[in-house]
Amino acid sequence: MSSEYSLNGVDLDQPGKWRVMEGTLLPAVPSPRLESTDVPFRSGIIDGAGLKVGTFKVTVAFMVEGADRADLDRNFQALMARLRASNKLVTLQHHPAGVSPREALVRLVSVSQPSWRYGEWAIDTTVIFEAVEGVWRDTTTIETQLDDLSRLAGGAAPISDATLKLKPTANTVTIKDVTSGTSLTWRGTMESDQRLLVDVGKYSAWRQVSERWYPIQGAFNASAEISMSPEGLQLTPNHEGKIILQVTGTTGAIQARRAY
């Protein structure tokens, strides 16, 4: 039986070597990053709700198996090799049955003291990963039109790295997220057969004669023609999990992964 977790696309459950066991927890929920500023002669604090969140942790319990003591040690060391990454982050996937799989960049935080079950040829240990970006994202990118964002509904965190492919109908384009109030604006001149490609996460834009979702050779760098809110364009689900945009001066499409 496979677990709900995979590391770099490989199931963390490897029967015959190790198994994911009871003690494995659902992913923790990141807490808002809150600042509190006290002002003399004033009650309370002046800061509002936290706009960003911290990291979160994922706890996975393992039982290592072996035919004898030497086999048990080999399998335990193989598990450690699987979990450890040298000087890089790894991708942890969470795929509950019937739910769209999600992934997060993580680092290994700790491995508990291994416990040997004498006579059973088994070792128990628990590992903790930390999701450094504080968010899960769908593993699959969704492409849809700006006037129908229903396929992006169901998330629970802002999407900060969407890609837009626009066909401006005016010299000024504005895209505003209703829930967060963040926005993106473009000002410039387009040729009739050009498209405006915007990578929100990288604050970059190109004008090109192409329907591609990446800048082709010879594309004009239009990054200086766009501006965004200080935190970027944050596509934020409302209380119903829906993303609502106000779009003026353009038609177009979007590629994005829902965030949680």
C-alpha atoms as one frame of an Amber mdcrd trajectory, in Angstrom:
protein
   0.000   0.000   0.000   1.485   3.344  -0.997   1.592   6.363   1.288   0.211
   9.834   0.590   3.725  11.244   0.235   6.384  11.076  -2.480   9.828  12.630
  -2.593  11.037  13.856  -5.976   8.329  11.729  -7.595   9.214   8.455  -5.789
   6.718   7.047  -3.269   8.062   7.223   0.271   6.554   3.789   0.956   8.945
   1.036  -0.203   7.595  -2.337   1.039  10.373  -4.825   1.692  12.708  -1.996
   2.713  10.656   0.523   4.694   7.059   1.534   5.225   5.279   4.782   6.099
   3.553   4.084   9.401   1.117   5.363  12.001   2.528   8.552  13.445   2.670
  10.196  10.022   0.753  13.465  10.258  -1.226  15.601   7.870   0.770  18.650
   6.750   0.850  21.434   9.314  -0.826  24.725   8.396   1.540  27.721   8.147
   0.914  30.511  10.620   0.574  34.154   9.528   3.715  36.236   9.987   2.499
  38.886  12.394   4.251  42.067  13.422   3.216  43.959  16.528   4.143  47.620
  16.959   3.390  49.300  20.285   2.799  53.045  20.280   3.249  55.073  23.500
   0.014  56.455  24.965  -2.071  54.261  22.640  -3.862  51.037  23.469  -3.319
  47.924  21.419  -1.096  47.744  18.357  -1.171  49.479  14.980  -0.456  46.462
  12.784  -3.194  44.623  10.931  -3.554  41.045   9.770  -0.508  39.193   8.522
  -0.143  39.341   4.743   2.416  36.550   4.544   2.829  33.163   6.195   5.761
  31.309   7.647   7.017  27.835   6.812   5.225  24.643   7.790   6.378  21.150
   8.686   5.466  17.662   7.505   6.061  14.690   9.810   6.527  11.196   8.357
   7.018   8.049  10.475   8.923   5.083   9.029   9.447   1.434   9.936  12.531
  -0.019   8.262  12.398  -3.780   7.518  15.097  -6.382   6.966  15.623 -10.122
   6.705  18.504  -9.969   9.204  20.626  -7.406  11.042  22.841  -6.668   8.045
  19.861  -6.314   5.690  18.167  -4.041   8.208  21.202  -1.773   8.368  21.485
  -1.616   4.561  17.840  -0.622   4.247  18.140   2.004   6.987  21.138   3.602
   5.293  19.299   3.487   1.953  16.396   5.373   3.558  18.771   7.997   4.927
  20.290   8.404   1.460  16.795   8.866   0.021  15.870  11.534   2.565  19.072
  13.550   2.571  19.839  16.008  -0.200  23.232  17.653  -0.599  23.083  21.448
  -0.858  19.651  21.544  -2.504  15.956  21.551  -1.759  13.785  18.597  -2.724
  10.171  18.355  -3.860   7.711  16.664  -1.515   4.441  15.600  -3.123   1.198
  15.041  -1.211  -1.404  13.005  -3.075  -4.414  11.926  -0.988  -6.762   9.592
  -2.853  -9.238  11.490  -5.023  -7.476  14.844  -4.576  -5.322  16.736  -7.074
  -1.679  16.045  -6.131   0.273  18.934  -4.636   3.937  19.652  -4.112   6.185
  21.861  -2.038   9.899  22.586  -1.882  11.218  21.192   1.400  14.377  20.627
   3.387  15.027  17.885   5.914  14.870  19.336   9.424  15.404  16.326  11.660
  15.535  12.547  11.972  14.507  11.109  15.340  16.687   8.706  17.300  16.221
   5.331  15.556  14.584   2.665  17.724  15.460  -0.993  17.103  12.756  -3.589
  17.684  14.809  -6.488  19.050  13.905  -9.815  17.502  11.625  -8.266  14.854
  14.314  -6.920  12.498  12.694  -3.499  12.364  13.812   0.060  13.049  11.377
   2.903  13.807  12.230   6.522  13.097  10.398   9.771  12.356  11.529  12.515
  10.008  10.401  16.137   9.729  10.492  18.195   6.550  10.085  21.977   6.395
   8.324  23.588   3.430  10.491  26.648   2.870   7.998  28.609   0.728   5.113
  28.042   3.134   2.770  26.842   0.397   1.632  23.766  -1.530   1.039  24.064
  -5.270  -0.756  21.807  -7.723   1.678  19.616  -9.617  -0.235  20.336 -12.846
  -0.460  23.785 -14.444  -3.941  24.968 -15.400  -4.484  27.013 -18.562  -7.664
  29.008 -18.911  -9.085  32.241 -20.304  -9.073  35.390 -18.182 -12.854  35.686
 -18.483 -13.407  32.190 -16.993 -11.282  31.360 -13.954 -13.523  28.589 -12.631
 -10.790  25.978 -13.108  -8.579  27.897 -10.671 -11.216  27.738  -7.917 -10.611
  25.563  -4.870  -7.258  26.866  -3.711  -6.595  28.329  -0.276  -3.533  30.558
  -0.749  -2.519  33.329  -3.163  -1.042  32.416  -6.542   2.026  34.632  -6.922
   3.706  33.141  -9.995   1.086  33.088 -12.756   1.971  33.550 -16.424  -0.252
  35.772 -18.582  -0.557  35.822 -22.368  -2.417  38.979 -23.336  -3.807  40.550
 -26.466  -4.161  44.225 -25.490  -7.026  46.201 -27.000  -5.774  49.521 -25.598
  -2.479  51.226 -24.776  -3.120  50.659 -21.058  -3.942  47.281 -19.533  -4.965
  46.758 -15.912  -5.523  43.439 -14.167  -6.693  43.699 -10.545  -7.321  40.899
  -8.079 -10.534  41.771  -6.260  -9.795  39.899  -3.026  -6.247  41.104  -2.361
  -6.463  44.444  -4.161  -3.133  43.780  -5.887  -2.788  44.704  -9.539  -0.679
  44.649 -12.670  -0.536  47.462 -15.224   1.009  47.602 -18.684   1.439  50.756
 -20.764   2.767  50.629 -24.290   2.041  50.041 -27.957   1.442  46.668 -29.581
   1.535  45.560 -33.175  -1.657  43.839 -34.318  -0.164  40.343 -34.418   1.840
  40.607 -31.178   1.084  39.064 -27.798   2.196  40.355 -24.407   3.688  37.576
 -22.288   4.020  38.353 -18.572   5.797  36.201 -15.966   4.341  37.619 -12.756
   6.687  35.774 -10.404   9.794  37.049 -12.202   8.392  40.559 -12.858   9.216
  40.116 -16.549   7.353  40.733 -19.806   7.930  40.300 -23.530   6.213  41.403
 -26.722   6.365  38.745 -29.409   4.621  37.415 -32.490   3.909  34.005 -31.017
   1.323  32.025 -29.072   4.064  30.322 -27.055   4.057  30.456 -23.263   7.744
  31.318 -23.185   9.773  34.110 -24.802  11.018  33.083 -28.231  14.273  34.208
 -29.766  14.006  37.840 -30.779  11.147  38.657 -28.388  11.174  42.287 -27.239
  11.810  42.653 -23.511   8.889  44.741 -22.246   9.587  44.417 -18.520   9.995
  48.194 -18.218   6.449  48.623 -19.524   4.766  46.816 -16.620   4.217  47.756
 -12.997   2.739  45.817 -10.101   1.753  46.225  -6.488   4.729  45.947  -4.086
   3.888  42.308  -3.354   3.176  41.549  -7.008  -0.103  40.394  -8.520  -1.524
  37.983  -5.936  -4.385  35.875  -7.300  -6.132  35.294  -3.997  -9.101  32.963
  -3.407 -12.061  34.607  -1.706 -14.118  33.010   1.085 -15.624  30.639  -1.484
 -12.242  29.664  -2.922 -12.867  31.620  -6.132 -10.443  33.994  -7.850 -12.034
  37.122  -9.288 -10.178  39.534 -11.554 -11.106  42.931 -12.956  -9.546  43.134
 -16.417  -9.529  46.234 -18.615  -7.882  46.888 -21.941  -7.131  43.301 -22.922
  -8.246  39.768 -23.564  -6.052  36.778 -22.969  -5.239  33.600 -21.104  -3.480
  32.550 -17.936  -1.346  29.622 -16.804  -1.161  29.002 -13.082  -1.073  26.371
 -10.363  -3.525  26.574  -7.484  -1.896  27.180  -4.112  -2.801  25.882  -0.651
